[in-house]
C-alpha cells in the first residue's frame, strides 16, 4: 500500500448515497469528510448518468477530492444462501461454485453477478455464503460513478463491511444491526463466519427496534445455540440520544447492546475535522475495507466465482462449453482410433469421467428450469396466494408467519406468531374479507409457552384464485 491513500466510501441505497472520504496513512485511518447525497429520482438505467453528474456537483461543492471509490450496496439488493463445498483450493473451485450458484438462485444466471463470503479449506469441507446481485444494478452503479468522475475499485455489501470491521472470530454467536431511516439490516456470525443476513423494514424508534431485535434473535437462534446474545448496533440514521440505553432497558436480560459507531471510530479511526459520521458510518466501513492489502469480504466487481470474465457465464455458455468439450473428446477418440493411439484414448476417457459430475449437475439444472417454467405462466396461482397472504400482514413486526402449506387443490394451512391476540385477529379479518379465500377457519390462538409473551396461531383456508 502507498504511504498515503485516500478512498471515497459510498454506501448506496434507494434514497441516495452516503459518502465518506477516508485517508490511510501510517496504519491510521482519518475521516476527512462526510456527507449525504439524496436522489431526486430512483436510480434506473435511464437516469444513472444524470444522477452521476448531479453527484459530481455535490462532491465538488462539498470539497471531496478523492477519485477512487469503494461502493457498498444494501442487503435488500442481494440474495444469499449458505452452502457446503468439498475440500479444495479457492482457485480450483470457480467452476463448481458458479454451477452451484446457478442452481441456488432461480433467476437467469446471465442477469446475476456472484461472489461468496467465507474461507475455503483444502483439508476439510467448508461452509460459505453464496451471494448474488443483479448485473443491471452493478452496471448502473458503474455508470453513475463514471459520470461523477470516479473510478470504482470494489462493489461490496455495506452491512458486511461493518461485520468485518469489528466482529471477533469467537465461537459464540454475535449479531449486528445496521439502522437506516425506514429499515434496518440484521446479520449473525458464529465461529468467525457469517450465518445469516437480512433486510427488515421498520421505523427507527427504540420500541420498534427492540421488538424487531427480539424477533430476529428468536429466528436466528435456530441456526446455532448461544449462551448470551451480543448485539452491536450501527446507527446510520441519527438515532436520538439515549436510544441505545432505552434498547438495553426494553430487551430481555442477557442481551448486551453495544454502540457500533463508537467502537468503529475508536478502532484507529480519527476525524479531521470532526465529521458527521452519524449518517455515514457504513460509508466509513466501506472505505476501510478498500484500503490496505485485505480485499472486501465480498466484491461483485472482482468476483472469485466469475473469475476474470467481465460478463460472466450464463446457462447457454455452460452448456456450450460442455458440448464443445464433449465434441473434442469424441473427435480425439476418433483420431486416436485411426492412429491406434491408445494413450490418447485413455486420456480422453479419464477427462470424460472427471466431467461426469458437472454433466450430471447440468442435467439437474435443466430439470429445475423446466419445473420453474410453471411458475412463470400467465396465472401463477401459488404465487398469487403468497401475494394475497402477504398483503394481509402489516409492515410492523407485530405478527409474522412461521410456516405455510398449500396443496394442489388449494387447501392451505398458515402457522405463525404474534405479539398479541389483537394483531392476529386483524390479520384473520383481512384474510376472511378477501374474496380469493374461502372456508377460513381459526384452528387455535394460544400462548407460545414457556416464558414467552407471544401468541401462537394456526389458520386453515381454501385458496380459490383471483379469476
Secondary structure, DSSP 8 states (H G I E B T S, - for coil): --SEEEEEEEEE-SSEEEEEEEEEETTEEEEEEEEEEE-SS---TTTHHHHHHHHHHHHHHTT----EEEEEE-GGGEEEEEEEE-S--GGG-HHHHHHHHHHH--S-GGGEEEEEES---SSS-EEEEEEEEEHHHHHHHHHHHHHTT-EEEEEEEHHHHHHHHH----SS-EEEEEEETTEEEEEEEETTEEEEEEEEE----HHHHHHHHHHHHHHHGGGS--SSEEEEEEESS---TTHHHHHHHHS-TTEEEEEHHHHHHHTTEEESS---GGGTHHHHHHHHHHSSSS--S--STT-TTTTT-SS---HHHHHHHHHHHHHHHHHHHHHHHHHT-HHHHHHHHHHHHHTHHHHHHHHHHHHHHHHHGGGGSTT-HHHHHHHHHHHHS-SSTTEEEEEEEE-TTSEEEEEEEESSHHHHHHHHHHHHT-TTEEEEEEEEEEE--TT---EEEEEEEEE----
